[in-house]
Amino acid sequence: MQKTSFWKAGHTPTLLAAFFYFDLSFMVWVILGPLGVQIARDLGLTAAQKGLIVATPLLAGALLRIVMGVLVDHLKPKRAGAIGQVIVIAGMFWAWQGKLDSYHSILALGVILGVAGAAFAVALPLASRWYPPEHQGTALGIAGAGNSGTAFAALFAPTLALAYGWQNVFGLCLIPLGVALVVYMVFAKDAPSAPPPKSMLEYLQVLKDKDAWWFMFFYSVTFGGFSGLASSLTIYFNSQYGLSPVTAGYFTAACVFAGSLVRPMGGRLSDRIGGIKTLSIMYVLAAIFLFIASIGLSSAVPAVIVFVLAMLALGTGNGAVFQLVPQRFRKEIGVMTGLVGMAGGIGGFYLASSLGFSKQMTGSYQLGLTIFASLAVVALIGLSSVKGRWRTTWGSAAMTSARI
């Protein structure tokens, strides 16, 4: 009964178009990670430089999510998304035909790829505005499962690079990106109940609310962990265990598929038992598995199992955060998606870059993983400190029909 009511509650073509657009955008957003081993070999990059080339798209995407969030509110989600897709397609064409023969040219490409990462600030409001509060977790979980695009990058990019050269992979990406744009333009529709655009001053007003900062921090850990690992694990498995780029890509894809496919489950579970409880459990599990990973397991097989488990926890946590955000900031969902998404991207940039610097300075990834695991513990403590207030104010039964 619940499932039937969900599919009747909103606009399914828009939901699926948002997912597909998000999926392909995320595929190219993190593509420098799976290609990082071959790029670093050809350009002679250090461990820290490898960390920065995979982290730069994450930071650029984080900052551009604010810009895209503003465009969503002023131009509506569909038009904002179309603009972003055209920019990404043009950037990928330049990457294919341009001269990428230096560290700085790859960093410049990483900035352009950040526009693809900003798709997050479009796809989620596009889907969210069609659904009532009790279905927000499920709707945003499905739209947010576009994270799985990061797995496609890990799965196919190293193999294609081996066959055709890593620069030609950017040209091959134009094919699915073009299909995604056509599907998006045909099937996606803006919800009729969109809130009116806000002034820049009104956007800044939301930052005066301490709950906005809490959500930004919580997502910087869940999505930061997911995106940082998605971008870094191919290099990690190659460096730590000597796996070939293709095999390392397969291992990374397994981890990323796990984290992305459970995001809808995280939203669904949050709709049933509450986002706070779901998120609390996931922080505990993520911290445990990241601490285990930090010790440096003896071989790649137990390592990939531990990272899969960590990604399952982080991916479920992503769904839980975005079950809660629309309940608290429904009228500001566009700007809040941008702000929270920005924080998630910054978390990913921190993790990816810190792993590279940790490897270069200490010869091990242990320090980078240990610090991020500790951040999951801090997030759990923070969530425990606010849950009582949340459940008795905006999350109370008198204020919403959703489980908080």
N, C-alpha and C positions, 0 to 999 in steps of 0.2 A: 504493500500500500504506500509506504513512504517513497519507494523508488518511482512508482507511477505518478505520484503527486509531484515529485521533483521534475520529471520530464515534461509535465504539463504546466509547470509554474513559470518557466521563462521562455527563452527563444533558443532552441537547440542549434539551428544553423549558425547563429552568432557565436554560441559557446564553442562549437567545434572549429569554426573558422579562426577564433581567437587562439585556440589550442594549436592549430596547425601553423599559424603565423608565428606564435611564440616558439614553437618547436624548431622551425627552420632558422629563426633569428638566433636562438641560443646555440644552434649547431655552428654557425659561423662566428659567434661571439667568442667561443673558447677554442677556436680551431688552431691557434698558435701553440696551445698546449700539446696536442697530439703530434703536431709537426715540429715541436721544439727540439727534439733530438737531432733530426736531420738539418734543421736550420742552424742549430748551434755548431754542428760538425762542419758545415760548409762555411760559416762565418767566423769560426774559431772563438766562440763565446765562453766566458767564465761561468761558474755555477751561479754567481750572483746575477750576471746578465741574463742567464737562462730564466732565473726566477722573475726578473723584471719584465722580460718580453711576454711571459704568460700572465703576469699580474697587471700590466698596463691596460689591456682591454677591460679588466674588471674595474679598475679605478675610473676609467673614462666612462664606462657604462653606468657606474654609480652616480657620477656627477651629472651625466646627461639625463638620468631619470628624473631629475628635478625639472629640467627644461621640458622634457616630454610630458611630465605631469601638468605643467602650466599649459602646454599646447592642448592636452586632452580636455582641460576645463574650458578653454577659449575656442577651440576649433571642433570639439567633440572627438571621441576616441577614434572613429573610423578614419577621419581625414588625417589626424595626427599620425596614425599608424601607416597610412599610405605614404606620407611624406618620409617617414623613417625608412620604410622599405626601399623607396627609390634611392635614397642616399646610400644605403648599404649596398645595393646592387651596383651603383656607380663606383663605390669604393672597391668592391671586389673586382670589378672590371679593371680598375687602375692597378690593383695588386697583381692581377694576371698579366697585364701588358706592360707594367712599369718596370723600373730597374731597382729591385730589392737586393742590393749587394752589400748592405752595411747594417750595423746594429741600430743606428738611428733611423734608417728607413723602415725597419721592422717595428720600431717604437711608434713611428708615425702611422703605420698601418693599424697598430693596436688602438690608437686613438679613434680611428675611423670605425673599427669594429665595435667600439663602445656604443655606437648608435644602435647596433643590433641588440646589445645588452639592455638598452633603454626600452626595448619592446615590452618589458615587464610592466612599465608604467602605462602602457596602452591596453594590453591584453586583459589585465585583471579588472580595470574599471569597465571596459567594454562588456565583459561577462557579468560583473557584479551588479551593474545597474538594472539588469533584467530580472534579478531574483530577490525574493523576500528574505527577511532575516534568518528564518529557520533553515534556509537552504544555502546560505552564504558559504559555509565550509565546503560543501560538496561542489558547488559551482566553481569556486575559486581553486579548489583542489584539482578539478578536471582541467580548467584553463591553465593552472600552474604546472600541470604535468608536462607542459612543453619543455620543462627542464630536461626531458629525455633527449632533446636535440644534442645535448652535450655528449651523450653516449654515442650517437651516430658519428659525431666528429671523431671520437676515440676509436670507434670500430672501423671506420673506412678511410680516414685521412692518411694514416701511416702506410697502408697498403697502396692507395692511389699514388702517394708520393714516391713510393718505391718503383712503381710501374711507369709513371709519367713525369716525375720531378715535382718537388713540393710547390713550386710556383704555379704549375698548371692545375693544382688542386683548387686554387681560388677560381679559376675559370670554370671548372666542373661544377662548383657550387652555384654558379649562376643559373643552372638548369632548375634545381629544386626551388631556388629563391623566386624565380619567375613564376613557377607553378603556384607557389604560396601566395604571391601577389594577386594572381588572377582569382584564386579561390576566395581570398579575403575581399576583393572588390565585389564579387558576385554575391556572396552569402552573408557577410557581416552587416549588421544594421545597428545604428545607435538606438539606445532605449529612449522611449518617449518621455521618461520621467527624470531626465538629466537635470541636476541642479544648475542654477545660473552661474556664469563665470564670476570669479573673484578678482579683486584688485591685488597688486603685489603686496600691499600692506596686510590684506586679509590672509594671504598665504603665510606671511611671517607670524601672524597671530597664533596659528596653531602650534608654533614652537614654544609659546608661553605655557602650553599645557604639558605638565610633566609626564602624562601618560604617553604623549607623542614620543618623548625621549626614551621611555621604557620600551615601547614597541620597536623603536629604531635599534636599541641595544639588543633586544631579544633576537631580532632578525639578523643582526650582524653576526651572531653566533651560529644560528641554524643555517641560513642561506650562505653566510660567509664561509662556513665549514664546507658546505656542499660545493659551492662554486670554486673555492680555493683548491679543494682536492681534485675536482673535475679537471681543472687546468694543470695541475702539478703532477698527478699520479703517473702519467706516461714517463716523464723525466725521472720521477722517483724510482719506479720499477727498473728503468734502464740503468740508473746510476747505482742504486742500492743492491740490485741482484743480477746485473749484467744481462737483462733480457733484451732481445732485439726490439727495435721500435714497434714492429708489428705486433709481437707478442705482448709487449708492455701496453699497447693500445687496446688489445683484447681484454687484458686484465682490468684496465681502467674502465672500459665500457661496462664490464660486469658490475663494478662498483657504482658507476653513475646510473645505470639502469635501475639498480636497486633503490637509490635515493630518489630518482625522479618518479618511478612508477608508484611509490607509496605515498606521494604527496596527496593524491585524491583520498587515499585511505586516512591520512592525517586529518583532512578536512571532514570526512565522513565520521570518523571516530570522535572528533571534536563536537560535531553536531549532536552526537549521541550521549557522550559522557561529559562534555565541556572542554573548551580549549585550554583552560588553565591546568586541569588534571592531565590532559594529554601531553601538553608541553613540559610539565614537570617531570613526567616519566621519561620523556625523550632526552631531556638534559642529563639525567642520571646515566642513561645508557650511552649517550654520546661521549660523556666524560670518561666513562669506564673504558670504552673501546679505543678512544684516542690515546689514553694513557698506556694501554697495552701496546698500541702501534708504536708509541714513542720509544719503547725499549729496544726496537730494532730486532724483529723476529728473524729467526735463522734462515728461513727460505721464503720464496715468493708465495707459495701456496697458503701457509697460515697467515701471511701478511694480507693477501687479498681477501681472505675470509673475514679478518678483523676489520678491514676497511669497508667491506660490504655491510657488515653489521653497524659500523659507525654511520655509514651513508643511509642505511635504513632509518636510524634514529633521527638524523638530521633532516632527511626528506619528510618524515612524518611531522617533525617539528615545524617545517616550513608551512605545511598545511594547517597546523594548529594556530600559528601566528595569524594567518590570514582568515581564520574563522573568527578571530577576536577583533581584528582591526575594523571591519565594516560595522560591527555592533557599536563600537565606541565613536567612530568617526564617519558615519554613513554619509553625512552631507559634505564631508571633506575628503571623500574616498579618492578623488583624483590626486590631490596634492599629497595625501597621506601615503598613497601607493608609491608616489615618487620619492618621498622622504624615507619611508621604510625600505623601499627598494634600494635607494642610494646607500643606506647604512649596510644593507646586505652585501652590496658590491664592494664597499670599503672593507668589510670584514674579509671578503674573498681576496682582495688585493693584499691585505695584511698577511693572511696566511700564506698565499703563494709566494710573495716576496720574502717573507721571513724564513720560509723553508730554504730558498736559495741562499740567503745570507747565512743561515745556520750551517748549511753544508759547507760553504766557503770558509767560514771562520773557525768552525769546530771539527770539520770533517764528518759531521753526522747531522741527520735531520731531527735528532732527539729534542733539542731545545725548542725548535719551532713547534713541534707537535705537543710538547708538554705545556707550553704557555697557552696554546689554544684550548687544550683540554681543561686547563684551569679556568679559562673564560667561561666554559660551559657550567662549571661549578658556581662561578660568580653570578651567572644569569639565573641559575636555580635559586640562589639565595635572594636575588632581587625579585624574582617572581613570587617567592614565598612571602616577601614583605608587602606586596601590593595586592595579593589575591583577596584578602579580606575586604578591603575597601572596594575593589572592583565588583565583588559579588553582592555588596550591599548598596551600591549606587547604580551606575549605568548597566550593570550586569544582573540586577535583581529581577525577579519574576514580574514585578510591576512595571518594569521598563522595557523588557524584551521577551519575545517568545522563544528565543534561542537559549541553549544551554551554555553557560559561561563557566 
